[in-house]
Amino acid sequence: MYLKLPCRSEKTQKEAERSTFVTIIMPVRNEADYIGRSMGSVLTQNYPSVQMEILVVDGISDDETQSIINQIIDNNKQLSIKFLENPAQTVPHALNIGLRHARGQIIIRIDGHCEITSDYVSKCVKAMQSTGADCAGGTIITIGETVTAQAIALAQSSFFGVGGVSFRTDQAKPGYVDTLAFGAYRRDVFERIGHFDEELVRNQDDEFNFRLTQAGGKIWLDPSIRSVYYNRASLRKLGSQYFQYGFYKVRVIQKRHGIPSWRHLVPGAFVLAFAAAILISLITTDLFWFSAIAGPYCLTNLIASLWAGRNKIRLMPLLPLAFATLHFSYGFGFLWGLWHFRKKYRKAETLKDIEK
């Protein structure tokens, strides 16, 4: 069932778009540094406030996040903002808590670590109305607030860094995609394919989007829909993040009995080849195999770093490290996931399995 209505004019089309009730779910935990900006961007939407509710689901933060949220709620009592607690402290639990309280015909996830443009909601609704898509969203502008974070942001926004992820690049074109971040979903999507998988601490949105496309659903990317994401500030935190991405990607593949995109296999294959080359070189005391893998990678990394940092020369020395952190962390995480989840290869999980 779609929300698209037959409209006879531009005026009635706009009326239809603005009559759609929207729920924004914000899963947060320990976001004191960003929650004010994030909620502020949600509160300043040009979408009618009477047609929108905001559900902030907090994972028992132990910083100032809760007090900031409560202050914002007190200062905006004319708006529909609810504070909900998430004892499990993970994102999929938070999203599912929000879904159980949501009244909207369209559900949008917005993280506490990002900001959205003032027309984000209205453009998402318009895109869904005009295309009939089950999910709509846009592109992410990744921003770093320190020198290291800026280098990480450049790496995360480049093809060499993250592959052909449309929503992370500024060259994205309108069209159907396999996944995106901070998407707007029709409510009936959750009735058809279930809620977010609570086993997946990471990649729960990727798994959900893959499940949606496997069920015949459509995900529409409109590059004019923009959000800003504040990325990790250190290589250590970036490494931890991408290790978990690779680790849980294995579980996504197992659960869905399919691969959403072959790009997800590249880092694992590369790290495996790299490790094998080191082992062979040590056994044979011949550096040929190591050089055959490490040499081309280092050269490609250098070229990609020079290109990505061509307008920000001061970041160039950090870019090779940022790229390597992305690739090796994800690759090692994926390989560890293959071993860790080795006993869980079975049929794709049903709606009943996911909702247990």
C-alpha positions in Angstrom: 0.0 0.0 0.0 1.5 3.3 -1.1 0.8 6.8 0.3 0.9 8.3 -3.2 -2.3 10.1 -3.9 -3.8 11.0 -7.3 -3.4 14.8 -7.6 -4.9 16.9 -10.3 -2.6 20.0 -9.8 0.6 21.2 -8.3 -1.3 22.8 -5.4 -3.2 19.6 -4.5 0.1 17.6 -4.8 1.7 19.9 -2.2 -1.4 19.6 0.0 -1.1 15.9 -0.2 2.6 16.0 0.7 2.1 18.3 3.7 -0.9 16.3 5.0 1.3 13.2 5.6 2.1 12.7 9.2 5.8 12.1 9.8 7.6 10.5 12.8 11.3 11.2 13.3 13.1 8.7 15.4 16.4 9.7 16.9 18.5 6.9 18.5 21.1 8.5 20.8 23.6 7.8 23.5 26.3 10.0 24.9 25.8 12.7 22.3 26.2 15.8 24.4 28.6 17.4 22.0 26.2 17.1 19.0 22.6 16.5 20.2 21.9 20.2 20.4 22.8 20.8 16.8 21.2 17.6 15.6 17.8 18.3 17.3 18.1 21.9 16.3 18.2 20.9 12.7 15.1 18.7 13.2 13.2 21.4 15.0 13.8 24.0 12.1 12.2 21.9 9.4 10.0 23.7 6.9 7.5 20.8 7.1 4.3 21.7 9.1 5.1 21.0 12.8 1.5 19.8 13.4 2.2 17.0 10.9 5.4 15.9 12.6 6.5 14.2 15.9 10.0 13.6 17.2 10.9 10.6 19.3 14.3 10.8 21.0 15.3 7.3 22.2 18.2 7.6 24.6 20.4 4.6 25.6 20.8 5.7 29.2 23.4 8.3 28.5 26.0 9.0 31.2 27.0 12.4 30.0 24.8 15.6 29.6 22.8 14.2 26.7 19.6 13.7 28.7 19.6 17.1 30.4 20.2 18.8 27.0 17.3 16.9 25.5 15.0 17.7 28.4 15.9 21.4 28.1 15.1 21.4 24.4 11.8 19.7 25.1 11.0 22.3 27.8 11.8 25.1 25.4 9.6 23.7 22.6 6.4 22.6 24.4 4.4 23.6 21.4 6.0 20.8 19.4 5.4 17.0 19.7 8.7 15.8 21.2 8.9 12.7 23.3 11.8 11.3 25.3 12.0 7.5 25.5 14.5 5.3 27.3 16.4 2.4 25.7 17.8 0.1 28.4 19.5 -2.2 25.9 21.6 0.8 24.7 21.9 -0.3 21.1 20.7 1.4 17.9 18.3 -1.3 16.7 16.6 -1.5 20.1 16.2 2.2 20.0 14.7 2.2 16.6 12.3 -0.5 17.5 11.2 1.3 20.6 10.6 4.3 18.5 8.6 2.3 16.0 6.3 1.0 18.7 5.4 4.5 19.7 5.4 6.1 16.2 2.2 7.5 14.8 3.5 8.6 11.5 2.6 7.4 8.0 6.3 8.0 7.2 9.1 7.1 9.6 12.5 8.8 9.3 15.7 7.9 11.3 18.0 10.7 12.2 21.1 10.1 14.3 22.3 12.3 17.1 25.6 12.7 15.3 24.3 14.4 12.3 22.4 17.5 11.1 19.8 17.7 8.3 18.9 20.6 6.0 15.7 22.5 6.7 13.9 20.9 3.8 15.0 17.3 4.5 11.6 16.0 5.7 9.6 17.8 3.0 11.9 16.6 0.2 11.8 13.0 1.5 8.0 13.1 1.5 7.9 14.6 -1.9 10.3 12.0 -3.3 8.2 9.2 -1.9 5.0 10.7 -3.2 6.4 11.3 -6.7 8.3 8.0 -7.2 6.2 5.6 -5.1 9.4 4.3 -3.5 9.2 2.4 -0.2 12.2 4.4 1.1 13.8 7.7 0.1 16.8 9.6 1.3 19.8 11.6 0.1 23.5 12.1 0.4 25.8 12.6 3.4 28.3 15.4 3.7 31.0 14.0 6.0 32.7 16.7 8.2 35.7 16.4 10.5 36.3 19.0 13.2 40.0 18.2 13.7 42.8 17.8 11.2 42.7 14.0 11.6 39.0 14.0 11.4 39.1 16.0 8.2 41.4 13.5 6.6 39.1 10.7 7.6 36.1 12.6 6.2 37.9 12.9 2.8 38.7 9.2 2.8 35.1 8.3 3.7 33.8 10.4 0.8 36.1 8.9 -1.9 35.6 5.9 -4.1 38.9 4.4 -3.1 38.0 4.7 0.6 34.5 3.2 0.6 33.8 1.9 -2.9 30.8 2.9 -4.9 28.6 4.0 -2.0 26.3 6.5 -3.7 25.1 8.3 -0.7 28.6 9.1 0.5 29.8 10.8 -2.7 28.9 14.2 -4.1 28.7 12.8 -7.6 25.5 10.8 -6.8 22.7 11.0 -9.3 18.9 10.5 -8.7 17.9 6.9 -8.9 17.2 3.6 -7.2 20.0 2.3 -4.9 20.7 -0.7 -2.7 21.0 1.3 0.5 21.3 4.7 2.0 21.5 6.4 5.4 18.9 8.3 7.4 16.1 7.0 5.1 12.4 7.8 5.2 10.2 4.7 5.2 6.6 4.1 4.6 4.9 2.7 7.7 3.6 -0.3 5.9 7.2 -1.4 5.1 7.6 -2.4 8.8 4.3 -4.2 8.7 5.4 -6.2 5.6 9.0 -7.1 6.5 9.3 -6.5 10.2 11.4 -4.2 12.4 15.1 -3.7 12.8 17.2 -6.8 13.7 18.3 -6.3 17.3 21.2 -8.8 17.0 23.0 -6.3 14.7 24.8 -3.7 16.8 26.1 -2.4 13.5 24.8 -2.7 9.9 21.1 -2.9 11.1 20.1 -0.4 8.5 22.0 -2.2 5.7 20.3 -5.5 6.7 16.9 -3.8 6.8 17.4 -2.2 3.4 18.7 -5.5 1.9 15.6 -7.2 3.3 13.4 -4.5 1.8 14.9 -4.9 -1.7 14.8 -8.7 -1.5 11.1 -8.3 -0.8 10.7 -6.2 -3.9 10.9 -2.8 -2.3 12.4 0.2 -3.9 14.9 2.7 -2.3 15.2 6.1 -4.0 18.2 8.4 -3.7 17.7 12.1 -4.3 21.0 14.0 -4.0 19.2 17.2 -3.3 18.3 15.7 0.1 21.3 16.5 2.2 22.6 15.8 5.7 25.8 16.5 7.5 27.5 13.7 9.5 30.3 14.4 12.0 32.8 11.5 11.6 35.2 9.9 14.1 37.9 12.1 15.3 40.8 9.6 15.5 42.1 6.7 13.5 41.7 4.4 16.5 38.0 5.1 16.7 37.6 4.9 12.9 39.3 1.5 13.0 37.0 0.2 15.8 34.0 1.5 13.8 34.9 -0.2 10.5 36.1 -3.4 12.2 32.5 -3.7 13.5 31.1 -2.9 10.1 33.1 -5.7 8.5 32.3 -8.1 11.4 28.5 -7.6 11.3 28.4 -7.6 7.5 29.1 -11.3 7.6 26.0 -11.7 9.8 23.9 -9.7 7.3 25.0 -11.9 4.5 24.2 -15.0 6.5 20.8 -13.8 7.5 19.8 -12.6 4.0 21.5 -15.5 2.1 22.8 -13.0 -0.3 25.4 -10.2 -0.9 23.9 -6.7 -1.2 27.0 -5.6 -3.2 30.2 -7.2 -4.2 32.2 -4.2 -2.9 31.6 -5.6 0.6 33.8 -8.6 -0.1 36.8 -6.6 -1.5 38.5 -5.5 1.9 38.3 -9.1 3.3 39.7 -10.6 0.1 42.5 -8.0 0.1 43.5 -8.5 3.8 43.4 -12.3 3.2 45.7 -11.9 0.2 47.9 -9.5 2.1 48.3 -12.0 5.0 48.9 -14.9 2.7 51.6 -12.9 0.9 53.4 -12.2 4.2 53.2 -15.8 5.2 54.5 -17.1 1.9 57.3 -14.5 1.9 58.4 -15.6 5.4 58.3 -19.2 4.5 60.2 -18.8 1.2 62.4 -15.9 2.4 61.4 -14.3 -0.9 59.7 -10.8 -0.8 58.2 -11.3 -4.3 54.7 -12.2 -3.1 54.6 -9.5 -0.4 55.8 -6.9 -2.9 53.2 -8.1 -5.5 50.4 -7.3 -3.0 51.8 -4.4 -1.0 53.4 -2.5 -3.9 50.3 -1.9 -6.0 48.2 -1.2 -2.9 50.7 1.4 -1.6 51.0 3.0 -5.1 47.2 3.2 -5.5 46.8 4.5 -1.9 49.4 7.2 -2.7 47.7 8.3 -5.9 44.2 8.3 -4.3 45.6 10.4 -1.4 47.1 12.9 -3.7 43.9 13.2 -5.6 41.6 13.4 -2.6 43.8 15.9 -0.9 44.6 18.0 -3.9 42.8 21.0 -2.5 43.8 20.4 1.1 47.5 19.8 1.0 48.0 19.7 4.8 45.8 16.6 5.0 47.8 14.6 2.5 50.2 13.0 5.0 47.2 11.6 7.0 45.2 10.4 4.0 47.2 7.2 3.3 46.7 6.2 7.0 43.0 7.0 6.8 42.6 4.9 3.7 44.6 2.0 5.2 42.6 2.1 8.4 39.3 1.9 6.5 40.5 -1.0 4.4 42.4 -3.1 6.9 39.9 -2.6 9.7 36.9 -3.6 7.6 38.8 -6.5 6.1 40.0 -7.9 9.4 36.5 -7.4 10.9 35.0 -9.3 8.0 37.5 -12.2 8.3 36.9 -12.4 12.0 33.2 -12.4 11.4 33.5 -15.3 9.0 35.2 -17.3 11.8 33.1 -16.0 14.7 29.7 -16.7 13.0 30.9 -19.9 11.3 28.2 -22.0 13.0 25.3 -19.7 12.0 25.1 -20.4 8.3 21.5 -21.4 7.7 18.5 -20.4 5.7 17.6 -16.7 5.5 15.7 -15.6 8.5 12.0 -15.1 8.3 9.9 -12.2 9.7 9.1 -14.3 12.7 12.8 -15.0 13.4 13.7 -11.3 13.3 10.9 -10.2 15.6 11.7 -12.7 18.4 
